[in-house]
Amino acid sequence: MSSEQQEEFQQAYQAGQAAFENGEYRVAVEYFQKAIALVSRNSRLGGEAQVWLVTAQVALGDRPAAINLCQQLTKHPHLETKKQGKRLLYILEAPQLVRPQAWMTEIPDLTNITESSAQDRRGGGTGSGSKTNQAAPLPEKPVDLSQVNTKDNRFLALALAGAIALLLYLGWIGTT
């Protein structure tokens, strides 16, 4: 591979990673496919790009394509890529658990909400509105120092004496 192809690969690969980390999965898939086209699919770099492509496809919701690519990766000549392909395939082929509806939180669709004035929005005004949803801060109670136990309860001395006695006893048993 020429240094120009190596540089193109690195640019596409890093752009794919950045897009993936920003949640732009469709763009990430395109960048990873471009990177894979620039190197041998059986090379270490080609394998890494394919593993990233699998994760981007899963995030995009294209599980069949991701499973198909994982099956190919299980036969990859690079050992680490082969292991990752097997692990990902195991995860992707695992049965999907059904979550009870009580565990789910439904997010309302806000696409049909019209713009309202700043006075109608919570937090959008400049301060004359009432704060009905804010809890009032709890007043701090001063601590009455006369009620605090400041006497030495001699626990430390008793614990130290017990530890010394235990060590002496163990030493005595060890000599007999």
C-alpha positions in Angstrom: 0.0 0.0 0.0 1.4 3.4 -0.9 1.8 6.2 1.6 -0.9 8.1 -0.2 -3.4 5.2 0.3 -2.2 4.8 3.9 -3.0 8.5 4.5 -6.4 8.3 2.8 -7.2 5.2 4.9 -6.2 6.9 8.1 -8.3 10.0 7.2 -11.4 7.9 6.4 -10.9 5.6 9.4 -10.6 8.5 11.8 -13.5 10.4 10.2 -15.6 7.2 10.7 -14.6 6.9 14.3 -15.4 10.6 14.9 -18.8 10.3 13.2 -19.6 7.1 15.2 -18.7 8.8 18.5 -21.0 11.8 17.5 -23.9 9.5 16.8 -23.8 9.9 13.0 -23.9 6.2 12.3 -24.9 6.4 8.6 -21.9 8.8 7.9 -19.7 6.5 9.9 -20.7 3.4 7.8 -19.8 5.3 4.7 -16.4 6.3 6.0 -15.6 2.8 7.2 -16.6 1.4 3.8 -14.4 3.9 2.1 -11.5 3.0 4.5 -12.0 -0.8 3.9 -11.9 -0.2 0.1 -8.4 1.4 0.4 -6.7 -1.6 2.2 -6.8 -5.3 1.9 -9.7 -6.8 3.8 -7.5 -9.5 5.1 -4.9 -7.1 6.7 -4.9 -6.0 10.3 -6.1 -2.5 9.4 -8.8 -3.9 7.1 -10.0 -6.1 10.0 -10.1 -3.2 12.5 -12.1 -1.1 10.0 -14.5 -4.0 9.5 -15.0 -4.4 13.2 -15.8 -0.7 13.5 -18.1 -1.1 10.5 -20.0 -3.9 12.3 -20.6 -1.6 15.4 -21.7 1.3 13.2 -24.2 -1.1 11.3 -25.6 -2.3 14.6 -26.0 1.3 15.9 -27.7 2.1 12.6 -30.1 -0.8 13.1 -28.8 -2.9 10.2 -28.3 -6.2 12.2 -28.5 -8.6 9.3 -25.6 -6.8 7.5 -23.6 -6.7 10.8 -24.2 -10.4 11.4 -23.1 -11.2 7.8 -19.9 -9.2 8.2 -19.2 -10.8 11.6 -19.5 -14.3 10.0 -16.9 -13.2 7.5 -14.6 -11.8 10.3 -14.7 -15.2 12.1 -12.5 -16.5 9.1 -10.2 -13.5 9.1 -6.4 -14.3 9.0 -5.5 -11.8 11.7 -6.1 -13.6 15.1 -7.3 -10.6 17.1 -9.8 -9.7 14.4 -11.0 -13.3 14.3 -11.6 -13.2 18.1 -13.4 -9.9 17.9 -15.6 -11.2 15.1 -16.5 -14.3 17.1 -17.4 -12.2 20.2 -19.5 -9.8 18.2 -21.3 -12.6 16.4 -22.1 -14.3 19.7 -23.6 -11.0 21.0 -25.5 -10.3 17.8 -27.0 -13.8 17.6 -28.0 -13.9 21.3 -31.8 -13.9 21.8 -33.3 -10.5 22.3 -34.9 -10.2 25.8 -38.4 -8.7 25.9 -38.6 -5.9 28.5 -41.8 -5.4 30.4 -43.7 -2.3 29.4 -43.6 -1.2 33.1 -39.8 -0.9 32.8 -40.0 1.5 29.8 -40.4 5.2 29.9 -42.3 6.7 27.0 -41.0 9.9 25.6 -43.7 12.1 24.2 -43.6 13.2 20.5 -42.9 16.9 20.6 -42.8 17.5 16.8 -46.3 19.0 16.6 -45.9 21.5 19.4 -46.1 25.1 18.1 -43.9 27.9 19.3 -45.2 29.8 22.3 -44.3 33.1 23.8 -41.5 33.4 26.3 -44.0 33.9 29.1 -45.6 30.5 28.5 -42.3 28.6 28.6 -40.8 27.4 31.9 -37.5 29.0 32.4 -37.9 31.1 29.2 -39.1 34.3 31.0 -37.1 36.9 32.7 -38.3 36.2 36.2 -41.8 37.5 37.0 -43.5 34.1 36.8 -44.1 31.9 39.8 -41.8 28.9 40.5 -44.4 26.2 41.2 -42.2 23.1 40.5 -39.1 24.2 42.5 -38.8 22.9 46.0 -38.0 25.5 48.7 -34.5 25.0 50.2 -34.6 23.3 53.7 -33.5 25.6 56.5 -30.4 24.3 58.2 -30.8 23.7 61.9 -27.9 24.8 64.1 -26.2 22.0 65.9 -26.5 22.2 69.7 -23.0 21.4 70.9 -24.2 20.7 74.4 -26.0 17.7 73.1 -22.9 16.2 71.4 -21.1 13.4 73.3 -17.5 14.5 73.7 -16.5 12.1 76.4 -13.8 9.5 75.6 -15.5 6.1 75.6 -12.1 4.3 75.7 -12.9 2.1 72.7 -9.5 2.6 71.2 -7.7 1.6 74.4 -9.9 -1.5 74.8 -9.5 -2.6 71.2 -5.7 -2.2 71.4 -5.6 -4.2 74.7 -7.7 -6.9 73.1 -5.4 -7.1 70.1 -2.3 -7.3 72.2 -3.9 -10.0 74.4 -4.8 -12.0 71.2 -1.3 -11.7 69.9 0.2 -12.9 73.2 -2.2 -15.8 73.3 -1.3 -16.8 69.7 2.4 -16.5 70.5 1.9 -18.7 73.6 0.0 -21.4 71.7 2.7 -21.3 69.0 5.5 -22.1 71.5 3.8 -25.0 73.1 
